[in-house]
C-alpha cells in the first residue's frame, strides 16, 4: 500500500519539476490519454512491502517505487526526452523543499524506450525507490 503522504509528496515534486519544462503530470487513474497532443508525464506508484521494523515496534516501514513515465511523440528524437527525464530525476535527488518526516528517496533507475512498441507515443521512464517510516498507534 502506498501511503498518502508518499503519493502526495512525490506527485508535488514531479509536478514542480515538470512545470518549467512545459510538462503536465497526470495521475495514472485520472488521466485522459485521448486528449494529449504534447509530451506529458504519467505518474504512478508501486509499493514493494510494508511492515513493522521489529516485533513490538511502533514504527512501520513501507518501501516502494515512484514511477514517472515521460511520454513523447514517436519521431521527435531522444535527447530532449532524456534531458527532461534528468530534470525530473533531480527533484528526487536534490529536494528543494523539506521531505515529510520519515520519507527517504533512495536509488533511481531509468527504463529506456522500447523501439518495437507500436503507437504514436514512446515512454522514457524514471523509477525512484523510496522508504517511508511512520508510527503505528496502538489501538485504544
Backbone as CSV, one residue per row, in Angstrom:
resi,resn,N_x,N_y,N_z,CA_x,CA_y,CA_z,C_x,C_y,C_z
1,UNK,0.839,-1.179,0.000,0.000,0.000,0.000,0.884,1.241,0.000
2,UNK,0.595,2.158,-0.863,1.322,3.424,-0.862,0.631,4.371,0.103
3,UNK,1.393,4.936,1.022,0.833,5.896,1.975,0.486,7.197,1.264
4,UNK,-0.604,7.839,1.662,-0.976,9.112,1.055,0.129,10.166,1.136
5,UNK,0.899,10.169,2.237,1.995,11.138,2.394,3.025,10.963,1.280
6,UNK,3.367,9.722,0.972,4.347,9.424,-0.073,3.807,9.854,-1.432
7,UNK,2.591,9.428,-1.736,1.989,9.739,-3.033,1.958,11.249,-3.258
8,UNK,1.459,11.992,-2.268,1.294,13.436,-2.446,2.636,14.150,-2.571
9,UNK,3.624,13.779,-1.751,4.930,14.423,-1.848,5.568,14.167,-3.213
10,UNK,5.524,12.925,-3.670,6.128,12.584,-4.954,5.393,13.279,-6.106
11,UNK,4.076,13.312,-6.047,3.303,13.968,-7.105,3.612,15.458,-7.144
12,UNK,3.690,16.080,-5.970,4.004,17.513,-5.901,5.410,17.796,-6.430
13,UNK,6.390,16.961,-6.067,7.769,17.138,-6.567,7.831,16.992,-8.081
14,UNK,7.166,15.965,-8.590,7.161,15.741,-10.032,6.482,16.903,-10.758
15,UNK,5.371,17.385,-10.218,4.646,18.499,-10.838,5.494,19.763,-10.849
16,UNK,6.171,20.053,-9.730,7.029,21.247,-9.651,8.201,21.155,-10.623
17,UNK,8.778,19.975,-10.783,9.908,19.807,-11.701,9.450,19.842,-13.159
18,UNK,8.244,19.373,-13.433,7.735,19.300,-14.800,7.257,20.652,-15.328
19,UNK,6.760,21.504,-14.440,6.176,22.777,-14.880,7.127,23.634,-15.719
20,UNK,8.386,23.865,-15.281,9.283,24.681,-16.106,9.625,24.034,-17.458
21,UNK,9.403,22.735,-17.571,9.670,22.015,-18.817,8.464,22.030,-19.754
22,UNK,7.361,22.613,-19.275,6.139,22.639,-20.063,5.406,21.315,-20.074
23,UNK,5.679,20.469,-19.077,5.060,19.142,-18.998,3.959,19.132,-17.953
24,UNK,2.922,18.367,-18.214,1.853,18.146,-17.252,2.048,16.769,-16.644
25,UNK,1.905,16.665,-15.325,1.971,15.374,-14.636,0.537,14.899,-14.430
26,UNK,0.274,13.662,-14.844,-1.084,13.131,-14.752,-1.130,11.904,-13.859
27,UNK,-2.074,11.895,-12.960,-2.361,10.758,-12.092,-2.763,9.574,-12.980
28,UNK,-2.200,8.419,-12.716,-2.477,7.226,-13.524,-3.967,6.911,-13.607
29,UNK,-4.711,7.228,-12.557,-6.134,6.898,-12.543,-7.031,8.062,-12.945
30,UNK,-6.439,9.228,-13.228,-7.259,10.391,-13.570,-6.899,10.975,-14.924
31,UNK,-6.011,10.335,-15.641,-5.575,10.906,-16.914,-6.555,10.622,-18.038
32,UNK,-6.503,11.473,-19.041,-7.280,11.292,-20.260,-6.271,11.271,-21.403
33,UNK,-5.806,10.091,-21.780,-4.759,9.993,-22.795,-5.244,10.419,-24.175
34,UNK,-6.533,10.375,-24.413,-7.055,10.740,-25.733,-6.872,12.219,-26.034
35,UNK,-6.745,13.053,-24.999,-6.647,14.499,-25.210,-5.199,14.984,-25.313
36,UNK,-4.224,14.091,-25.236,-2.820,14.509,-25.250,-2.343,14.826,-26.664
37,UNK,-1.764,16.027,-26.793,-1.146,16.412,-28.062,0.324,16.776,-27.855
38,UNK,0.701,17.050,-26.617,2.074,17.407,-26.258,2.611,16.357,-25.282
39,UNK,3.940,16.289,-25.115,4.502,15.356,-24.127,3.906,15.583,-22.732
40,UNK,3.796,14.514,-21.959,3.296,14.597,-20.602,3.979,13.529,-19.763
41,UNK,3.747,13.582,-18.443,4.308,12.607,-17.510,3.165,11.824,-16.878
42,UNK,3.233,10.515,-17.031,2.269,9.583,-16.439,2.854,9.161,-15.094
43,UNK,2.150,9.421,-13.998,2.638,9.215,-12.632,1.946,8.010,-12.000
44,UNK,2.753,7.124,-11.395,2.172,6.008,-10.646,3.141,5.575,-9.549
45,UNK,2.631,4.818,-8.591,3.463,4.293,-7.507,3.279,2.787,-7.420
46,UNK,4.304,2.132,-6.853,4.245,0.692,-6.628,4.914,0.409,-5.296
47,UNK,4.171,-0.094,-4.340,4.743,-0.410,-3.046,5.245,-1.844,-3.034
48,UNK,6.466,-2.018,-2.547,7.066,-3.344,-2.509,6.696,-4.077,-1.230
49,UNK,6.760,-3.370,-0.104,6.455,-4.020,1.164,6.084,-2.982,2.207
50,UNK,5.436,-3.456,3.248,5.086,-2.596,4.369,4.995,-3.475,5.603
51,UNK,5.657,-3.066,6.664,5.595,-3.847,7.892,6.364,-3.191,9.014
52,UNK,6.141,-3.669,10.188,6.836,-3.131,11.354,8.307,-3.488,11.290
53,UNK,9.133,-2.627,11.840,10.581,-2.829,11.782,11.058,-3.943,12.707
54,UNK,10.228,-4.387,13.615,10.590,-5.474,14.515,9.417,-5.813,15.417
55,UNK,9.506,-6.942,16.088,8.436,-7.373,16.987,8.193,-6.312,18.049
56,UNK,6.959,-5.873,18.169,6.604,-4.886,19.183,6.945,-3.455,18.811
57,UNK,7.596,-3.250,17.690,7.955,-1.890,17.256,6.709,-1.114,16.865
58,UNK,6.705,0.177,17.168,5.604,1.033,16.749,5.885,1.693,15.404
59,UNK,7.117,1.506,14.902,7.479,2.115,13.621,7.214,1.123,12.492
60,UNK,6.460,1.577,11.513,6.149,0.796,10.327,6.984,1.351,9.180
61,UNK,7.580,0.478,8.380,8.342,0.957,7.228,7.729,0.406,5.944
62,UNK,7.453,1.319,5.039,6.937,0.983,3.715,8.055,1.245,2.714
63,UNK,8.222,0.370,1.761,9.184,0.604,0.685,8.454,0.438,-0.642
64,UNK,8.966,1.114,-1.656,8.335,1.001,-2.961,9.026,1.868,-3.984
65,UNK,8.301,2.132,-5.055,8.847,2.919,-6.154,7.837,3.953,-6.623
66,UNK,8.389,5.092,-7.003,7.638,6.123,-7.703,8.013,5.949,-9.177
67,UNK,7.056,5.910,-10.054,7.313,5.779,-11.491,6.821,7.023,-12.207
68,UNK,7.719,7.629,-12.966,7.370,8.755,-13.829,7.653,8.314,-15.260
69,UNK,6.619,8.243,-16.065,6.765,7.825,-17.456,6.591,9.067,-18.328
70,UNK,7.682,9.560,-18.859,7.642,10.699,-19.766,7.201,10.182,-21.133
71,UNK,6.070,10.647,-21.599,5.510,10.200,-22.867,5.794,11.257,-23.930
72,UNK,6.514,10.844,-24.980,6.876,11.767,-26.059,6.436,11.185,-27.402
73,UNK,6.188,12.068,-28.336,5.766,11.640,-29.676,6.870,10.864,-30.364
74,UNK,6.505,9.781,-30.980,7.445,8.996,-31.780,7.992,9.889,-32.896
75,UNK,9.290,9.761,-33.156,9.910,10.509,-34.234,10.487,11.851,-33.834
76,UNK,10.390,12.212,-32.531,10.901,13.528,-32.104,12.340,13.454,-31.610
77,UNK,12.921,12.274,-31.518,14.301,12.138,-31.057,14.387,11.953,-29.554
78,UNK,15.527,11.436,-29.107,15.692,11.058,-27.699,16.290,12.142,-26.815
79,UNK,17.156,13.010,-27.328,17.934,13.881,-26.441,17.063,14.820,-25.613
80,UNK,16.015,15.386,-26.181,15.142,16.268,-25.401,14.438,15.482,-24.299
81,UNK,13.967,14.279,-24.606,13.293,13.450,-23.606,14.259,13.051,-22.489
82,UNK,15.494,12.714,-22.852,16.489,12.341,-21.836,16.806,13.535,-20.945
83,UNK,16.890,14.715,-21.516,17.147,15.942,-20.750,15.997,16.228,-19.791
84,UNK,14.771,16.075,-20.264,13.614,16.304,-19.405,13.531,15.264,-18.287
85,UNK,13.812,14.016,-18.616,13.779,12.960,-17.594,14.832,13.222,-16.530
86,UNK,16.000,13.719,-16.930,17.058,14.056,-15.971,16.577,15.146,-15.014
87,UNK,15.876,16.160,-15.526,15.352,17.226,-14.668,14.337,16.678,-13.665
88,UNK,13.525,15.730,-14.084,12.583,15.101,-13.151,13.337,14.320,-12.078
89,UNK,14.419,13.673,-12.466,15.240,12.901,-11.541,15.812,13.769,-10.427
90,UNK,16.253,14.954,-10.795,16.885,15.858,-9.822,15.914,16.236,-8.702
91,UNK,14.635,16.329,-9.007,13.641,16.701,-7.998,13.604,15.718,-6.832
92,UNK,14.068,14.487,-7.073,14.082,13.478,-6.007,15.474,13.269,-5.421
93,UNK,16.494,13.799,-6.065,17.860,13.676,-5.552,18.277,14.901,-4.761
94,UNK,17.781,16.056,-5.169,18.136,17.325,-4.510,16.828,18.048,-4.195
95,UNK,16.095,17.581,-3.189,14.803,18.200,-2.886,14.950,19.678,-2.508
96,UNK,14.148,20.521,-3.147,14.182,21.952,-2.836,13.239,22.290,-1.688
97,UNK,12.366,21.373,-1.338,11.504,21.542,-0.170,11.771,20.384,0.777
98,UNK,11.585,20.604,2.065,11.860,19.527,3.024,10.992,18.297,2.777
99,UNK,11.575,17.146,3.039,10.826,15.895,2.942,9.908,15.758,4.151
100,UNK,8.744,15.143,3.989,7.923,14.837,5.154,8.709,13.926,6.107
101,UNK,8.431,14.032,7.383,9.120,13.213,8.385,8.999,11.735,8.033
102,UNK,10.131,11.042,8.020,10.160,9.603,7.779,10.232,9.189,6.329
103,UNK,10.239,10.142,5.384,10.282,9.804,3.964,11.700,9.976,3.427
104,UNK,12.166,8.955,2.715,13.506,8.985,2.126,13.413,8.506,0.685
105,UNK,14.035,9.254,-0.227,14.147,8.816,-1.615,15.541,8.241,-1.794
106,UNK,15.635,7.057,-2.361,16.903,6.355,-2.473,17.336,6.244,-3.935
107,UNK,17.635,5.038,-4.367,18.159,4.814,-5.715,17.139,5.160,-6.798
108,UNK,17.668,5.341,-8.014,16.828,5.614,-9.171,17.207,4.665,-10.303
109,UNK,16.262,4.405,-11.157,16.507,3.600,-12.350,15.862,4.268,-13.547
110,UNK,16.434,4.030,-14.711,15.950,4.657,-15.939,15.654,3.564,-16.950
111,UNK,14.405,3.477,-17.344,13.961,2.447,-18.269,13.961,3.043,-19.670
112,UNK,14.728,2.467,-20.592,14.777,3.023,-21.950,13.484,2.744,-22.703
113,UNK,13.216,3.548,-23.724,12.028,3.283,-24.533,12.193,1.991,-25.320
114,UNK,11.082,1.399,-25.664,11.093,0.180,-26.466,10.758,0.567,-27.901
115,UNK,11.743,0.517,-28.783,11.530,0.959,-30.165,10.552,0.062,-30.912
116,UNK,10.266,-1.116,-30.370,9.356,-2.042,-31.038,7.891,-1.829,-30.644
117,UNK,7.643,-0.943,-29.648,6.257,-0.655,-29.279,5.568,0.053,-30.432
118,UNK,4.299,-0.216,-30.583,3.540,0.452,-31.639,2.824,1.670,-31.064
119,UNK,2.362,2.539,-31.899,1.623,3.714,-31.462,2.402,4.990,-31.709
120,UNK,1.766,6.100,-31.386,2.349,7.417,-31.637,3.226,7.926,-30.500
121,UNK,3.169,7.286,-29.329,3.881,7.764,-28.150,4.932,6.745,-27.703
122,UNK,6.037,7.263,-27.192,7.131,6.450,-26.659,7.344,6.894,-25.221
123,UNK,7.654,5.956,-24.316,7.852,6.332,-22.915,9.325,6.252,-22.527
124,UNK,9.748,7.248,-21.763,11.064,7.286,-21.123,10.766,7.281,-19.624
125,UNK,11.063,6.164,-18.944,10.631,6.012,-17.557,11.750,6.283,-16.563
126,UNK,11.343,6.842,-15.426,12.210,7.084,-14.273,11.568,6.384,-13.090
127,UNK,12.341,5.550,-12.387,11.858,4.872,-11.197,12.674,5.373,-10.008
128,UNK,11.990,5.794,-8.956,12.642,6.284,-7.743,12.240,5.381,-6.587
129,UNK,13.226,4.727,-5.961,12.951,3.922,-4.769,12.703,4.843,-3.585
130,UNK,11.781,4.449,-2.726,11.537,5.234,-1.515,11.385,4.323,-0.308
131,UNK,11.596,4.922,0.859,11.299,4.308,2.155,10.478,5.319,2.932
132,UNK,9.470,4.846,3.616,8.656,5.733,4.443,8.396,5.055,5.772
133,UNK,8.781,5.718,6.835,8.594,5.193,8.186,7.612,6.089,8.936
134,UNK,6.606,5.449,9.511,5.671,6.199,10.339,5.316,5.373,11.576
135,UNK,4.691,6.007,12.510,4.346,5.383,13.789,2.983,4.698,13.683
136,UNK,2.924,3.444,14.073,1.671,2.708,14.150,1.145,2.899,15.562
137,UNK,0.057,3.623,15.696,-0.500,3.880,17.025,-1.273,2.673,17.515
138,UNK,-1.021,2.257,18.752,-1.747,1.102,19.288,-3.237,1.414,19.422
139,UNK,-4.036,0.380,19.246,-5.487,0.548,19.384,-5.807,0.886,20.841
140,UNK,-6.748,1.790,21.032,-7.102,2.170,22.412,-8.399,1.563,22.848
